[in-house]
Amino acid sequence: MGRHTLMRAVLGAALTVGTVVTTTVPAALADTTTVTENQVALASFRRDFVMRLALRDAMPEVRAEAWNALRSNAGEAALVDFLAVGYPNAKARAAQRIDRNYKYIKRVNDFSLPGSAVRATSTVALAATPAAQAEYVQSGHANAQELDRVNGNRYEEKLARMAQADHDYVAELAASDPGPQVRAAANRALSTGTEAAIGLFFKYYWGIGADLDNEAFRRTTSDQNEIWHSKIRSLTEAALAAEKAERESSGELARKARADAIAAWREIEGQAGQSSVDWAAEKAKADRQAANWASVAAHARAAQTEQDWAAVLARADQGNTSWADEAEWALQQANSWRSIAAQARLNALAAIDRDQGDS
């Protein structure tokens, strides 16, 4: 393949993956700029990802470790170390804390008096997010104990009267809400078959399910992104090592090293390309959630039943904004991985051009 043919192939590759890449492919490996660009793309991705964890991760252990890495004088090395060691260690510590909190609340619930505020609030807390459970351990349990002291362990849940429209709306959520935890909570309320269960769904379990769905989305995408990054970083190191071996050898050894580099760049292209496809799918999920909460907001504005629709509307507006942010983040990630795939393809084409130049 000659240089002009290669240029056309590179441009075609760039158009195929939908991003702009450099079209300068130097003949000599020593002049290659694409390796640096690939490393810059990974570094930019890494910093953005760690910043997102520092700002938005649900686990305080992860947020603290991420901030420590971002503030470190070690620079990029600290971010690499965080993703390789600090992040999994922080998640492990968080998992231990979450397990302790859950067990504590379970014991509180098991030994509380029926009809007490402690029984009612701990039952809700058991179904809640880890953040809500931590808050219950820190202050919620003590507040419930104080209520029971004042009220003689008699706690009456104040719930709005149910209308048929409320039942119908919960049934609609059970069938079609995009969040699996919201659907599950709605189905549990319907299967119980009592007015109180529907009322508790509106007051507590709808919001709990929504929070669980949001946290699950963030956790799954963050963990998967970290796995993708680790794979790409490892493959990039292998490709760079192969190109270094190519530069430092000749003849058959150089050709073997070049073949290893081509294989690594192609693997990066495939892995990063798949990551972009998967992120596009996550964007579609977030878009569905954002649209759903917009629909909930519209329903809340028009609803005439006695539920606390003002609270539902506030939750819906928050959910719409939050999921729109998640969709935008997913789009950015899809574009980033698409760019990395394009750069890897460019690197592979440059190596192929060198290989044919030796022929």
C-alpha positions as CSV (number, residue, x, y, z in Angstrom):
1,M,0.0,0.0,0.0
2,G,1.5,3.3,-1.0
3,R,1.4,6.6,1.0
4,H,-1.6,8.1,-1.0
5,T,-3.5,4.8,-0.7
6,L,-2.8,4.7,3.0
7,M,-4.1,8.3,3.4
8,R,-7.4,7.3,1.8
9,A,-7.7,4.3,4.0
10,V,-7.0,6.4,7.1
11,L,-9.6,9.0,6.1
12,G,-12.1,6.2,5.4
13,A,-11.3,4.8,8.8
14,A,-11.9,8.1,10.5
15,L,-15.2,8.6,8.7
16,T,-16.3,5.1,9.6
17,V,-15.8,5.6,13.3
18,G,-17.2,9.1,13.2
19,T,-14.3,11.2,14.6
20,V,-11.5,13.4,13.3
21,V,-8.0,12.0,13.5
22,T,-4.7,13.2,12.2
23,T,-4.0,12.2,8.6
24,T,-0.2,12.6,8.8
25,V,1.4,9.2,8.8
26,P,5.2,9.5,8.7
27,A,7.2,6.9,7.1
28,A,9.7,6.4,9.9
29,L,8.5,5.0,13.2
30,A,10.7,7.4,15.0
31,D,8.6,10.2,13.7
32,T,5.2,8.7,14.7
33,T,2.9,11.1,16.4
34,T,-0.1,8.9,16.8
35,V,1.3,7.0,19.8
36,T,1.5,10.3,21.7
37,E,-2.0,11.2,20.7
38,N,-3.3,7.8,21.9
39,Q,-1.6,8.2,25.2
40,V,-3.0,11.8,25.6
41,A,-6.5,10.4,24.8
42,L,-6.2,7.8,27.6
43,A,-4.8,10.4,30.0
44,S,-7.6,12.8,29.3
45,F,-10.2,10.0,29.7
46,R,-8.5,8.9,33.0
47,R,-8.6,12.4,34.6
48,D,-12.2,13.0,33.6
49,F,-13.2,9.6,35.0
50,V,-11.5,10.1,38.3
51,M,-12.9,13.6,38.6
52,R,-16.4,12.2,38.0
53,L,-15.8,9.7,40.8
54,A,-14.6,12.4,43.1
55,L,-17.7,14.5,42.5
56,R,-20.5,12.0,42.0
57,D,-19.7,8.6,43.3
58,A,-22.2,7.4,45.9
59,M,-19.5,6.0,48.2
60,P,-17.6,8.5,50.4
61,E,-14.6,6.2,50.4
62,V,-14.3,6.3,46.7
63,R,-14.8,10.1,46.6
64,A,-12.1,10.7,49.1
65,E,-9.6,8.4,47.4
66,A,-10.3,10.0,44.0
67,W,-9.8,13.5,45.4
68,N,-6.5,12.4,47.0
69,A,-5.3,11.1,43.6
70,L,-6.4,14.3,41.8
71,R,-4.5,16.5,44.3
72,S,-1.4,14.4,44.4
73,N,1.9,15.8,43.4
74,A,2.5,12.6,41.5
75,G,0.3,13.7,38.7
76,E,-0.8,11.1,36.1
77,A,1.0,8.4,38.1
78,A,-1.3,9.0,41.0
79,L,-4.3,8.6,38.8
80,V,-3.0,5.3,37.3
81,D,-2.3,4.1,40.8
82,F,-5.8,5.1,42.0
83,L,-7.5,3.1,39.2
84,A,-5.3,0.1,39.7
85,V,-5.2,0.0,43.5
86,G,-7.0,2.9,45.3
87,Y,-10.3,2.5,43.5
88,P,-10.8,-1.2,44.1
89,N,-9.6,-0.9,47.7
90,A,-12.0,2.0,48.4
91,K,-14.9,0.0,47.0
92,A,-13.9,-2.9,49.2
93,R,-13.9,-0.7,52.3
94,A,-17.2,0.8,51.3
95,A,-18.7,-2.7,50.8
96,Q,-17.6,-3.6,54.4
97,R,-19.2,-0.5,55.8
98,I,-22.4,-1.0,53.8
99,D,-22.6,-4.6,55.1
100,R,-22.1,-3.4,58.7
101,N,-24.8,-0.8,58.4
102,Y,-27.3,-3.2,56.9
103,K,-26.7,-5.8,59.6
104,Y,-27.1,-3.1,62.3
105,I,-30.4,-1.9,60.8
106,K,-31.6,-5.5,60.5
107,R,-30.9,-6.2,64.2
108,V,-32.7,-2.9,65.1
109,N,-35.7,-4.0,63.0
110,D,-35.8,-7.6,64.3
111,F,-35.9,-6.4,67.9
112,S,-38.1,-3.4,67.6
113,L,-41.6,-3.2,68.9
114,P,-44.4,-3.7,66.4
115,G,-46.2,-0.4,65.7
116,S,-43.2,1.6,66.9
117,A,-41.4,4.4,64.9
118,V,-38.2,2.3,65.1
119,R,-40.0,-0.6,63.5
120,A,-41.5,1.5,60.7
121,T,-38.4,3.6,59.9
122,S,-36.0,0.6,60.1
123,T,-38.2,-1.3,57.7
124,V,-38.0,1.6,55.2
125,A,-34.2,1.9,55.7
126,L,-33.7,-1.8,55.0
127,A,-35.0,-1.2,51.4
128,A,-33.1,2.1,50.9
129,T,-29.8,3.0,49.3
130,P,-26.5,2.5,51.2
131,A,-26.3,6.3,51.6
132,A,-29.8,6.4,53.2
133,Q,-28.8,3.4,55.4
134,A,-25.7,5.2,56.6
135,E,-27.8,8.3,57.5
136,Y,-30.2,6.0,59.4
137,V,-27.4,4.5,61.4
138,Q,-25.9,8.0,62.2
139,S,-29.2,9.8,63.1
140,G,-32.3,8.1,61.9
141,H,-32.4,5.4,64.5
142,A,-31.9,7.9,67.4
143,N,-34.6,10.1,66.0
144,A,-37.1,7.2,65.8
145,Q,-36.2,6.2,69.4
146,E,-37.0,9.8,70.5
147,L,-40.4,9.6,68.7
148,D,-41.2,6.4,70.5
149,R,-40.2,7.9,73.8
150,V,-42.5,10.8,73.3
151,N,-45.4,8.7,71.8
152,G,-45.2,5.6,74.0
153,N,-44.0,3.4,71.1
154,R,-47.1,4.1,69.1
155,Y,-46.4,5.3,65.6
156,E,-49.1,6.1,63.1
157,E,-48.1,6.5,59.4
158,K,-50.0,9.4,57.9
159,L,-50.9,8.3,54.3
160,A,-53.1,10.0,51.7
161,R,-56.4,8.4,50.8
162,M,-56.2,6.2,47.7
163,A,-58.2,6.8,44.5
164,Q,-58.6,4.4,41.6
165,A,-56.4,6.7,39.6
166,D,-53.6,6.1,42.1
167,H,-53.9,2.3,41.8
168,D,-54.0,2.6,38.0
169,Y,-50.9,4.8,38.0
170,V,-48.9,2.3,40.2
171,A,-50.0,-0.5,37.9
172,E,-48.7,1.5,34.9
173,L,-45.3,2.0,36.7
174,A,-45.2,-1.7,37.5
175,A,-45.6,-2.5,33.8
176,S,-43.6,0.1,32.0
177,D,-41.2,2.1,34.2
178,P,-37.6,1.8,32.8
179,G,-36.1,1.3,36.2
180,P,-36.1,-2.3,37.4
181,Q,-36.2,-1.3,41.1
182,V,-39.1,1.0,40.6
183,R,-41.0,-1.7,38.7
184,A,-40.2,-4.2,41.5
185,A,-41.4,-1.8,44.2
186,A,-44.6,-1.0,42.3
187,N,-45.3,-4.7,41.8
188,R,-44.8,-5.4,45.5
189,A,-47.3,-2.7,46.4
190,L,-49.8,-4.1,44.0
191,S,-49.3,-7.7,45.1
192,T,-49.9,-6.8,48.7
193,G,-53.3,-5.5,47.7
194,T,-53.8,-3.0,50.5
195,E,-54.4,0.7,50.5
196,A,-51.5,1.1,52.9
197,A,-49.1,-0.6,50.6
198,I,-50.0,1.7,47.8
199,G,-49.7,4.7,50.1
200,L,-46.3,3.6,51.3
201,F,-45.1,3.1,47.7
202,F,-46.0,6.8,47.0
203,K,-44.5,8.0,50.2
204,Y,-41.3,6.0,50.3
205,Y,-40.7,3.1,48.0
206,W,-41.1,4.9,44.7
207,G,-38.3,7.2,45.6
208,I,-36.2,4.4,47.1
209,G,-36.5,2.4,43.9
210,A,-35.6,5.4,41.8
211,D,-32.5,6.1,43.9
212,L,-31.5,2.4,43.7
213,D,-31.9,2.4,39.9
214,N,-29.8,5.6,39.6
215,E,-27.0,4.2,41.8
216,A,-27.0,0.9,40.0
217,F,-26.6,2.7,36.7
218,R,-23.7,4.8,37.9
219,R,-22.0,1.8,39.7
220,T,-22.3,-0.5,36.7
221,T,-21.1,2.1,34.2
222,S,-18.2,3.2,36.4
223,D,-17.0,-0.3,37.1
224,Q,-17.3,-1.3,33.4
225,N,-15.5,1.8,32.3
226,E,-12.6,1.1,34.7
227,I,-12.3,-2.4,33.3
228,W,-12.3,-1.1,29.8
229,H,-9.6,1.5,30.7
230,S,-7.5,-1.2,32.3
231,K,-7.7,-3.4,29.2
232,I,-6.8,-0.5,26.9
233,R,-4.0,0.7,29.0
234,S,-2.5,-2.8,29.1
235,L,-2.9,-3.2,25.4
236,T,-1.4,0.2,24.7
237,E,1.7,-0.6,26.8
238,A,2.0,-3.9,24.9
239,A,1.8,-2.0,21.5
240,L,4.3,0.6,22.6
241,A,6.7,-2.1,23.8
242,A,6.4,-3.9,20.5
243,E,7.1,-0.7,18.6
244,K,10.1,-0.1,20.8
245,A,11.4,-3.6,20.0
246,E,10.8,-2.9,16.3
247,R,12.9,0.3,16.5
248,E,15.7,-1.5,18.3
249,S,15.9,-4.5,16.0
250,S,16.1,-5.3,12.3
251,G,15.2,-8.0,9.8
252,E,12.9,-10.8,11.0
253,L,13.0,-9.7,14.7
254,A,11.7,-6.2,13.6
255,R,9.0,-7.7,11.5
256,K,7.9,-10.0,14.4
257,A,7.8,-7.0,16.7
258,R,5.8,-5.0,14.1
259,A,3.3,-7.8,13.8
260,D,2.9,-7.8,17.6
261,A,2.3,-4.1,17.5
262,I,-0.3,-4.4,14.7
263,A,-2.1,-7.1,16.6
264,A,-2.2,-5.0,19.8
265,W,-3.4,-1.8,18.0
266,R,-6.2,-3.9,16.3
267,E,-7.2,-5.3,19.6
268,I,-7.4,-1.8,21.0
269,E,-9.5,-0.8,18.1
270,G,-11.9,-3.7,18.7
271,Q,-12.1,-3.2,22.4
272,A,-12.5,0.6,22.3
273,G,-15.0,0.3,19.5
274,Q,-17.1,-2.1,21.5
275,S,-16.9,0.2,24.5
276,S,-18.3,3.0,22.4
277,V,-21.2,0.8,21.3
278,D,-21.9,-0.2,24.9
279,W,-21.8,3.4,26.0
280,A,-24.2,4.3,23.3
281,A,-26.6,1.6,24.7
282,E,-26.1,3.2,28.2
283,K,-27.0,6.6,26.8
284,A,-30.2,5.1,25.4
285,K,-31.1,3.8,28.9
286,A,-30.4,7.2,30.4
287,D,-32.5,8.9,27.7
288,R,-35.4,6.6,28.5
289,Q,-35.1,7.4,32.2
290,A,-35.0,11.1,31.6
291,A,-38.0,10.9,29.3
292,N,-39.9,8.8,31.9
293,W,-39.3,11.4,34.6
294,A,-40.5,14.1,32.3
295,S,-43.7,12.1,31.9
296,V,-44.0,11.6,35.6
297,A,-43.6,15.4,36.1
298,A,-46.4,16.0,33.6
299,H,-48.6,13.5,35.3
300,A,-47.9,15.1,38.7
301,R,-48.9,18.6,37.5
302,A,-52.2,17.3,36.2
303,A,-53.1,14.8,39.0
304,Q,-56.2,15.5,41.1
305,T,-55.9,12.8,43.8
306,E,-54.8,13.3,47.3
307,Q,-51.2,12.1,47.0
308,D,-48.4,14.5,47.7
309,W,-47.9,15.3,44.0
310,A,-45.8,18.4,44.8
311,A,-43.2,16.0,46.3
312,V,-43.5,13.7,43.3
313,L,-43.1,16.6,41.0
314,A,-39.9,17.7,42.8
315,R,-38.5,14.2,42.5
316,A,-39.5,13.9,38.9
317,D,-37.7,17.2,38.0
318,Q,-34.7,16.1,39.8
319,G,-34.8,12.7,38.1
320,N,-35.2,14.2,34.7
321,T,-32.1,16.5,35.2
322,S,-30.0,13.7,36.8
323,W,-30.7,11.2,34.0
324,A,-30.2,13.9,31.3
325,D,-26.7,14.4,32.9
326,E,-26.1,10.7,32.8
327,A,-27.1,10.6,29.1
328,E,-24.7,13.4,28.3
329,W,-21.9,11.7,30.2
330,A,-22.6,8.4,28.3
331,L,-22.4,10.3,25.0
332,Q,-19.1,11.8,25.9
333,Q,-17.7,8.4,26.9
334,A,-19.0,6.9,23.6
335,N,-17.2,9.6,21.7
336,S,-14.0,9.2,23.7
337,W,-13.8,5.5,23.1
338,R,-14.7,6.0,19.4
339,S,-11.7,8.4,19.2
340,I,-9.4,5.9,20.8
341,A,-10.5,3.2,18.4
342,A,-9.9,5.5,15.5
343,Q,-6.4,6.4,16.8
344,A,-5.6,2.7,17.3
345,R,-6.7,2.0,13.7
346,L,-4.4,4.8,12.5
347,N,-1.5,3.3,14.4
348,A,-2.1,-0.1,13.0
349,L,-2.3,1.3,9.4
350,A,1.0,3.1,10.0
351,A,2.6,-0.1,11.1
352,I,1.2,-2.0,8.1
353,D,2.6,0.7,5.8
354,R,6.1,0.3,7.4
355,D,5.8,-3.5,7.0
356,Q,5.0,-3.2,3.3
357,G,7.8,-0.7,2.9
358,D,10.2,-3.4,4.1
359,S,8.9,-5.9,1.6
